[in-house]
Amino acid sequence: MSAQAPTHPALSKVLLDEATIKARIQELGVQITRDYAGRRLMIVGVLKGSVIFLADLLRALGPELDVEVDFVAVSSYAGKASTGSVRTLLDLRESPDGKDILVIEDIVDTGLTLTSLTETLLSRKPRSLEVCALLDKPDCRKTPLQPKYVGFKIPNEFVVGFGLDYDERYRQLPCVGVLRT
């Protein structure tokens, strides 16, 4: 992962270009299809940041995989900082009871939000529960949570693009880049 010149004035550098991201998503799709073969998979997208990743990942899954999709929305950020408090803004429409759940997240940094979400989902008795994150910042982790599927490990920098935002801006950028300060 080598930094590239910024493609948008809000970025100081590009960490991951679109082609690199899409190639890794294809690899994740093959792995997830293999791991869940013969099982019905409930994909739970964490709104809003996971939407672009989730859409591309769904297209990368094999057509033989039996998949349903649902969404949750949780909030723990204000600007660039975690508030330390996780609020559920939107809950699942379907019960996860007895299902194989794969939570799709844009980024895992402290792990606090995702730990809270996975604990809530586990209390609802799914058959299995795993996490797939496009980005992982292991140096920021404050919980033992480790996603089973990770697109890229990145340094502790504030990134935007490919669904990730700063105050609801820059989600549409086709790359992942460091926000200019």
CORRA-V361434 format. One record per run of one state. SS is the DSSP state (H for helix, E for strand, C for the rest). FROM is the first residue (numbers start at 0). TO is the last residue. Records with the same first field share a line. If there is no record, write none. Layout:
SS=FROM-TO, FROM-TO
//
This chain:
C=0-2, 4-9, 16-16, 35-38, 47-49, 60-64, 78-79, 90-98, 108-110, 122-126, 136-136, 140-147, 153-157, 161-162, 164-164, 166-167, 169-174, 179-180
E=3-3, 10-15, 39-46, 65-77, 80-89, 99-107, 127-135, 148-152, 158-160, 163-163, 165-165, 168-168, 175-178
H=17-34, 50-59, 111-121, 137-139
//
